[in-house]
């Protein structure tokens, strides 16, 4: 089991590391630079060459059954699921076969609307303590689910 973290803009790196350490799980923080290696015997910092989707590609090429990816990137989550892995966003929402299609469609629609100038901006509410707590709970539940098989 490996925990992959799409680390460039991830607000819950420390929380994910704590949960993975408790489960004695290898951790790969994947980014294009600018991060320090975490102080954990379980964690490895992986720096990929800059470029669009380089970190996503690195994770998607390696994730497999029993692995988890922490990402807010819905297309990456879809790729992880297709490879047999699991994925969860920083707010604790697990991606699965039941929700990934609708999430991708919604993401693509919003992107198209923004490109057409129908909508401006993006993003949602700021990340807060409740989100951090929901992430910790969601990641722990995902670890337990995978361990049960």
C-alpha positions in Angstrom: 0.0 0.0 0.0 1.3 3.4 -0.9 -0.2 6.9 -0.3 0.4 9.3 -3.2 -0.1 13.0 -2.5 -0.6 15.4 -5.4 1.4 17.8 -3.3 1.9 21.1 -5.2 -1.3 22.7 -3.8 -2.4 20.2 -1.3 -3.5 21.8 2.0 -3.5 18.5 4.0 0.0 17.1 3.4 0.8 17.0 7.1 -2.5 15.4 8.0 -2.2 12.8 5.3 1.4 12.0 6.4 0.2 11.5 10.1 -2.6 9.1 9.0 -0.3 7.1 6.7 2.4 6.9 9.4 -0.1 5.5 11.8 -0.9 2.8 9.2 2.8 2.2 8.5 2.3 3.1 4.8 4.8 4.3 2.3 4.1 8.0 1.3 5.1 9.6 -2.0 4.7 13.4 -2.1 4.8 14.3 -5.8 5.4 17.9 -7.0 7.4 19.9 -9.4 9.6 21.5 -6.7 9.4 24.0 -4.0 8.7 21.5 -1.1 10.9 20.3 1.6 11.2 16.6 2.3 8.9 15.8 5.2 10.4 14.6 8.4 9.0 11.1 8.2 10.7 7.7 7.7 7.7 6.7 5.6 7.7 9.7 3.2 9.6 10.3 0.0 9.6 13.6 -1.9 9.3 13.0 -5.6 10.2 16.0 -7.8 9.0 15.7 -11.4 10.1 17.9 -14.3 7.9 20.9 -14.7 5.1 20.8 -17.2 1.4 20.4 -17.5 0.2 17.3 -15.6 3.7 15.9 -15.0 2.9 15.1 -11.3 -0.5 13.6 -12.4 1.2 11.5 -15.0 3.8 10.2 -12.5 1.1 9.2 -10.0 -1.3 7.7 -12.6 1.6 5.5 -14.0 2.4 4.0 -10.6 -0.8 3.8 -8.6 -2.5 0.4 -8.4 -4.9 -1.7 -6.3 -4.6 -1.0 -2.6 -3.0 2.5 -3.1 -4.6 5.8 -2.3 -4.1 9.2 -3.9 -4.9 12.5 -2.2 -5.8 15.0 -4.9 -8.3 17.8 -5.7 -7.8 17.1 -9.4 -10.9 15.2 -10.7 -9.3 13.9 -13.9 -6.3 12.5 -11.9 -8.8 10.9 -9.4 -10.5 9.2 -12.4 -7.2 7.9 -13.7 -6.4 6.5 -10.3 -9.7 4.7 -10.1 -9.3 3.3 -13.5 -5.9 1.9 -12.4 -7.5 0.2 -9.5 -6.4 2.7 -6.8 -8.5 4.8 -4.5 -8.7 8.6 -4.4 -9.8 11.2 -1.9 -9.9 15.0 -2.1 -8.6 17.4 0.6 -12.1 17.9 2.0 -12.5 14.2 2.7 -14.7 13.2 -0.3 -13.7 9.8 -1.6 -13.9 9.4 -5.3 -15.6 6.2 -6.5 -17.3 4.6 -9.5 -20.7 6.1 -8.3 -19.6 9.7 -8.3 -16.6 10.2 -10.6 -18.7 10.4 -13.8 -20.9 13.2 -12.5 -17.9 15.0 -11.0 -16.0 14.9 -14.3 -19.1 16.1 -16.2 -19.7 19.0 -13.8 -16.0 20.0 -13.9 -16.0 20.0 -17.7 -19.2 22.0 -17.9 -17.9 24.6 -15.5 -14.6 24.8 -17.4 -16.5 25.2 -20.7 -18.8 28.0 -19.2 -15.7 29.9 -17.9 -14.0 29.5 -21.3 -17.0 30.9 -23.0 -17.1 33.9 -20.7 -20.5 32.9 -19.2 -19.0 32.5 -15.7 -16.1 34.3 -14.1 -13.7 33.1 -11.5 -13.9 29.7 -9.9 -13.1 28.0 -6.7 -15.4 27.7 -3.7 -15.3 28.5 -0.1 -11.9 28.9 1.6 -10.4 25.7 3.1 -11.2 25.7 6.8 -10.9 23.6 10.0 -14.1 21.6 9.3 -12.6 20.6 5.9 -9.4 19.5 7.6 -11.4 17.4 10.1 -13.5 15.9 7.3 -10.3 15.0 5.4 -8.8 13.2 8.5 -12.0 11.2 9.0 -12.4 10.4 5.3 -8.8 9.2 4.9 -9.0 7.1 8.0 -12.2 5.5 6.7 -10.6 4.8 3.3 -7.6 3.2 5.0 -9.9 1.0 7.0 -12.0 0.0 4.0 -8.9 -0.9 2.0 -7.4 -3.0 4.8 -10.7 -4.9 5.1 -10.5 -5.7 1.4 
